[in-house]
Amino acid sequence: MTITKTDVTAPPAESGPLNLTRRSMPNWIPWAVGAAAVAVGLLTKAVQGNWALGGGYAGLFFIVGVTVASWRMEDRRCAKDRLATSLVYGAFVVAIVPLISILGYTIQEGFQELSPYFLSHSMRGVGPRDDTGGIYHAIIGTLEQVGLATLIAVPIGLMTAIYLVEYGTGRLARAITFFVDVMTGIPSIVAGLFIYSFWIMVLGFKASGFAGSLALMILMLPTVVRAAEEMLKLVPNELREASLALGIPKWRTILKVVLPTALGGIITGIMLAIARVIGETAPLLLLVGTAQSINTNPFDGWQSSIPLYVFEQNHAGNQFSPARAWAGALTLIIIVMVLNLVARLIARWKAPKAGR
């Protein structure tokens, strides 16, 4: 038997021990680059006199500086990661700065006028040269109008979302989804014109707080439907199947299992809808009118609201009206914050407990 030799490739010679560690940029480098970026921003502000331009140059300097330092001290992959991270944080800063600026300026301008007297008195009998008067009548109007809109929109929107997720199939479900999408982009003035033409001109009712609530309901409805629909879709099907396997009817499964599981997200969606409409002015100008005195009946007579109060005071043109307008805007922000806090507490209280 003949044995032939075959060519065997020899293993490569070892060039040395493998390096299992990776170079890392010192932690103080980003802080140093950030300090230099702040200096660049302040220098730009001193030369150009523009805070926005200084902030833009500072952010650009920080992003480029951290990326270049990571490229030199680490590797290409780490440099790309730091570049993406810097861009994400930069986008967050760009988004949050206007919000903080508006909130800070509103507090600065409106805090001086905000007082217990301002919150407990109306504008009845207040002349253009008087420094008295308050926002109590507008607070009552806003709470009643938004409350009525919520009482109408939430049940309709929630039942629509339940139908789309649990029962809806075929053309009807597709048609409802289409019209909900269309309603999401409806301008507020269109909703006000629709209620004005139907409720006031066709049916013959007069301007009132309830007419404004109908317009606000139209604006709230698509937000409630979309939020509730997405939250219901997130409920695992295993929970539904387990309940149905025990012989529980589907309607009771939805009521006792599905809705409590999605309650936190549904309440958040409702609060988003309320925040969407609580500052609307255009439909209320058509449907509610302007009132300087207290009207606790939203079904009869003109009724003021906080957005209308701010609009009126901003256009009053006297010495004390700008301060009242800023105080009204601050009051509206406080009401939204309080409602969101209450909704969070309710959602946490009613949410199903995890674990034991």
Secondary structure, DSSP 8 states (H G I E B T S, - for coil): ---------------S----------THHHHHHHHHHHHHHHHHHHHH--HHHHHHHHHHHHHHHHHHHHHHHS-HHHHHHHHHHHHHHHHHHHHHHHHHHHHHHHHHHHTTT-SHHHHH---TT--TT-----SHHHHHHHHHHHHHHHHHHHHHHHHHHHIIIII--SHHHHHHHHHHHHHHT--HHHHHHHHIIIIIIIS-----HHHHHHHHHHHHHHHHHHHHHHHHHTS-HHHHHHHHHTT--HHHHIIIIIHHHTHHHHHHHHHHHHHHHTT--HHHHHHT---SS----TTSS----HHHHHHHHHHH-SSSHHHHHHHHHHHHHHHHHHHHHHHHHHHHHHS-----
